[in-house]
Amino acid sequence: MEARLDLLSNPVAGRIIKHFTAAGLVVKDAGLPAATRELVLLRVSQINGCAFCVDMHSKDAAHAGETAQRLHLVAVWREATVFTDAERAALELAEEATRIADAAGGVSDEVWENARKHYDEDQLVALIATIATINAFNRFNVIVRQPAGWYQPGMHA
């Protein structure tokens, strides 16, 4: 597969991606656990069918110490016993926020309240920003058919 255009060399794409990346850096300082952030990035990318981001976030998470078992089970987190209640709440919020059109009312009050039980306000903002920015990155990559497999951990850090 070959990308329809090179997002990394296009100056307009570069400026846009720079802003998305800057938002991600703010998230890192908001107190959201890094493992939770990586699980959410991976799950949203799986839902959106973004091969590049699935490749990148699974490699980055493994490089940061995430276990292969947990990475393999992210797609089926509801049936897996390896995630904390807080991680489950984040994954559920990520799924509903990503599948807005599928849930006619958007994110349900039940899902929101469950996330609030586990995360403070700054962490919730970080979680929402993570979900929003990875959805934007996924759409860029899926639209241009960004190929997967060549990413090396930390490459875009």
C-alpha positions in Angstrom: 0.0 0.0 0.0 1.2 3.5 -0.8 -0.1 6.7 0.8 -2.2 9.0 -1.3 0.0 11.9 -0.1 2.9 12.3 2.2 1.6 14.0 5.4 5.1 14.2 6.8 6.5 16.3 3.9 3.5 18.5 3.2 3.9 21.9 4.9 0.2 22.4 5.6 -0.2 18.9 7.0 2.9 19.5 9.1 1.5 22.7 10.7 -1.8 20.9 11.5 -0.1 17.8 12.9 2.1 20.1 15.0 -1.0 21.5 16.7 -2.4 18.0 17.3 0.9 16.9 18.7 1.1 19.9 21.0 -2.3 19.0 22.4 -0.9 15.5 23.1 2.0 17.0 25.1 -0.4 18.9 27.3 -2.2 15.7 28.0 1.0 14.1 29.3 1.2 16.7 32.1 -2.5 16.4 33.2 -2.1 13.3 35.4 -3.8 10.7 33.2 -1.9 7.5 33.6 0.4 6.8 30.6 -0.8 3.2 30.4 -4.5 4.4 30.2 -3.6 6.9 27.5 -1.8 4.2 25.4 -4.7 1.8 25.8 -7.2 4.5 24.7 -5.0 5.5 21.7 -4.8 1.9 20.6 -8.5 1.1 21.1 -9.8 4.2 19.2 -7.3 3.4 16.4 -8.7 -0.1 16.2 -12.3 1.1 16.0 -11.4 3.5 13.3 -9.4 1.0 11.3 -6.2 3.1 11.4 -3.5 0.6 10.7 -0.7 3.2 11.0 -1.9 4.3 14.5 -2.5 0.7 15.7 1.0 -0.1 14.7 2.4 3.0 16.3 0.5 2.8 19.6 1.0 -0.9 20.1 4.7 -0.5 19.6 5.0 2.6 21.8 3.0 0.9 24.6 5.1 -2.2 24.4 8.3 -0.1 24.4 6.9 1.7 27.6 6.5 -1.7 29.3 2.9 -2.6 28.5 2.4 -6.4 28.4 1.7 -8.3 25.2 -1.3 -9.9 26.9 -3.0 -6.6 27.6 -2.2 -5.2 24.1 -3.7 -8.3 22.5 -6.8 -8.0 24.7 -7.6 -4.3 24.2 -10.0 -5.1 21.3 -12.0 -7.3 23.6 -11.5 -5.5 26.9 -15.0 -6.2 28.1 -14.3 -9.9 28.3 -10.7 -9.6 29.6 -9.8 -9.6 33.2 -6.5 -7.8 32.8 -7.8 -4.2 33.0 -8.5 -2.1 36.0 -11.9 -0.6 36.6 -10.5 2.8 35.8 -9.0 1.6 32.5 -12.4 0.0 31.7 -14.1 3.3 32.3 -11.6 5.1 30.0 -12.0 2.5 27.3 -15.8 2.7 27.5 -15.7 6.5 27.3 -13.3 6.2 24.3 -15.6 3.8 22.5 -18.8 5.9 23.0 -17.0 9.1 22.1 -15.5 7.6 19.0 -18.8 6.0 17.9 -20.9 9.2 18.3 -23.1 8.4 15.4 -23.8 4.9 16.7 -25.0 6.1 20.1 -27.7 8.6 19.1 -27.3 10.6 22.3 -23.5 10.7 22.2 -21.7 9.7 25.4 -24.3 8.4 27.9 -24.6 9.8 31.4 -23.8 6.3 32.8 -20.5 6.1 30.9 -19.6 9.7 31.9 -20.4 9.1 35.6 -18.4 5.9 35.6 -15.4 7.8 34.2 -15.9 10.6 36.8 -15.6 8.0 39.5 -12.1 7.2 38.4 -10.6 10.4 37.1 -10.4 14.0 38.4 -11.4 16.9 36.2 -7.9 17.5 34.7 -7.6 13.8 33.9 -11.1 13.8 32.3 -10.1 16.8 30.1 -6.9 14.9 29.2 -8.9 11.8 28.4 -11.3 13.7 26.2 -8.4 15.5 24.5 -6.7 12.1 23.9 -9.9 10.7 22.4 -10.5 13.8 20.2 -6.9 14.1 18.9 -6.5 10.4 18.1 -9.8 10.4 16.2 -8.4 13.3 14.2 -5.1 11.6 13.5 -6.9 8.4 12.6 -9.0 10.2 10.0 -6.0 11.8 8.4 -4.2 8.5 8.2 -7.2 6.5 7.0 -8.1 9.1 4.3 -4.6 9.2 2.9 -4.1 5.4 3.3 -1.0 5.8 5.5 0.7 2.4 5.4 1.6 0.6 8.6 4.5 -1.5 9.7 7.5 0.9 9.4 7.0 2.9 12.6 9.8 2.6 15.3 9.0 3.3 18.9 9.5 6.9 19.9 9.8 8.1 16.4 7.3 10.9 16.7 7.9 11.7 20.4 
